[in-house]
Amino acid sequence: MKKSTKVTLTVVAAVGLASCGRSRRDPCDQYSFDEMACQDAVRSGGYYYGGSWYPMMYSNPYPYYYDHYRTYVSSGGRVVASPAGSYAQPGGGSSSGVERGGFGSTGAGHASEGGAGE
């Protein structure tokens, strides 16, 4: 009985790990394409998904993946969108490491320094 339980648990664990890997979506894949995340992934050599980094070697430039996605969609293919924030870098940054949006304290400090003629 114990040997049978060990085998069953091993199989269940292996199936569970395999299904975890499938839940992650490559942002450049035609089935789960995400424009901004794909651009970052091609530029950065990988992407964040669910807070984890997945290194990827993309052999083509971004337009290739975009065109592949557009062809897939135009022929009736269905895209499954990832939940919002799935491709976010831990700590709130973008996956490219470049902060986007707002001026914050830096913009406010520069705005008070005067014009270009100084």
C-alpha positions as CSV (number, residue, x, y, z in Angstrom):
1,M,0.0,0.0,0.0
2,K,2.8,2.5,0.8
3,K,4.6,1.9,-2.5
4,S,1.3,2.6,-4.4
5,T,0.8,5.8,-2.4
6,K,4.4,7.0,-3.2
7,V,3.9,6.4,-7.0
8,T,0.5,8.1,-6.9
9,L,1.9,11.2,-5.1
10,T,4.9,11.3,-7.5
11,V,2.6,11.3,-10.5
12,V,0.2,13.9,-9.0
13,A,3.2,16.1,-8.2
14,A,4.6,15.8,-11.8
15,V,1.3,16.6,-13.3
16,G,0.9,19.6,-11.0
17,L,4.3,21.0,-12.0
18,A,3.7,20.5,-15.6
19,S,0.4,22.4,-15.4
20,C,2.1,25.3,-13.6
21,G,4.4,25.7,-16.5
22,R,1.6,25.9,-19.0
23,S,-0.2,28.7,-17.1
24,R,2.7,31.1,-18.0
25,R,2.2,32.9,-21.3
26,D,4.9,34.2,-23.6
27,P,3.9,37.7,-24.5
28,C,5.2,37.2,-28.1
29,D,3.2,34.0,-28.7
30,Q,0.4,34.5,-31.3
31,Y,-2.1,32.9,-28.8
32,S,-1.4,35.3,-25.9
33,F,0.2,38.3,-27.6
34,D,0.8,41.4,-25.5
35,E,2.2,44.3,-27.5
36,M,4.1,46.2,-24.8
37,A,5.3,43.1,-23.0
38,C,6.5,41.6,-26.3
39,Q,8.5,44.7,-27.2
40,D,10.1,44.7,-23.7
41,A,10.7,40.9,-23.9
42,V,12.5,41.1,-27.3
43,R,14.6,44.1,-26.1
44,S,15.4,42.6,-22.7
45,G,15.9,38.9,-23.6
46,G,13.1,37.7,-21.5
47,Y,10.0,38.7,-19.6
48,Y,8.4,38.8,-16.1
49,Y,5.2,36.8,-15.6
50,G,3.5,36.6,-12.3
51,G,6.5,38.2,-10.6
52,S,9.1,35.7,-12.0
53,W,11.7,36.3,-14.7
54,Y,11.7,34.0,-17.7
55,P,14.8,34.4,-19.9
56,M,14.1,34.0,-23.6
57,M,16.2,34.2,-26.7
58,Y,14.0,35.8,-29.4
59,S,15.6,35.1,-32.8
60,N,13.6,37.7,-34.6
61,P,12.9,41.5,-34.1
62,Y,9.6,42.6,-32.6
63,P,7.9,43.3,-36.0
64,Y,8.1,39.6,-36.8
65,Y,6.1,38.6,-33.7
66,Y,3.6,41.4,-34.3
67,D,3.0,40.3,-37.9
68,H,2.7,36.7,-36.9
69,Y,0.0,37.7,-34.4
70,R,-1.9,39.9,-36.9
71,T,-1.9,37.1,-39.4
72,Y,-3.2,34.7,-36.8
73,V,-6.0,37.0,-35.7
74,S,-7.0,38.0,-39.2
75,S,-7.5,34.3,-40.1
76,G,-9.9,33.9,-37.1
77,G,-7.5,33.0,-34.4
78,R,-8.5,33.6,-30.8
79,V,-6.1,35.4,-28.4
80,V,-6.3,34.7,-24.7
81,A,-5.4,37.8,-22.8
82,S,-3.3,37.6,-19.6
83,P,-4.7,39.2,-16.5
84,A,-3.7,42.8,-16.0
85,G,-0.3,43.1,-14.4
86,S,0.8,39.6,-15.3
87,Y,3.9,40.9,-17.1
88,A,4.8,43.5,-14.5
89,Q,8.3,43.5,-12.9
90,P,8.2,42.9,-9.1
91,G,8.2,46.2,-7.3
92,G,6.0,47.9,-9.8
93,G,8.5,48.7,-12.5
94,S,8.1,47.8,-16.1
95,S,9.8,44.7,-17.4
96,S,12.3,46.8,-19.3
97,G,13.4,48.5,-16.2
98,V,12.3,51.9,-17.6
99,E,9.8,53.9,-15.5
100,R,6.9,55.3,-17.5
101,G,4.4,58.0,-16.7
102,G,4.3,61.1,-14.4
103,F,7.0,63.6,-13.7
104,G,7.1,63.2,-9.9
105,S,9.5,65.2,-7.8
106,T,12.1,65.2,-10.6
107,G,9.8,67.1,-13.0
108,A,8.6,69.4,-10.3
109,G,12.3,70.4,-9.5
110,H,13.2,71.0,-13.1
111,A,10.1,73.0,-13.8
112,S,11.1,75.6,-11.1
113,E,14.6,76.0,-12.4
114,G,13.7,78.5,-15.1
115,G,13.7,78.6,-18.9
116,A,16.3,77.6,-21.5
117,G,17.7,81.1,-21.7
118,E,19.4,80.9,-18.3
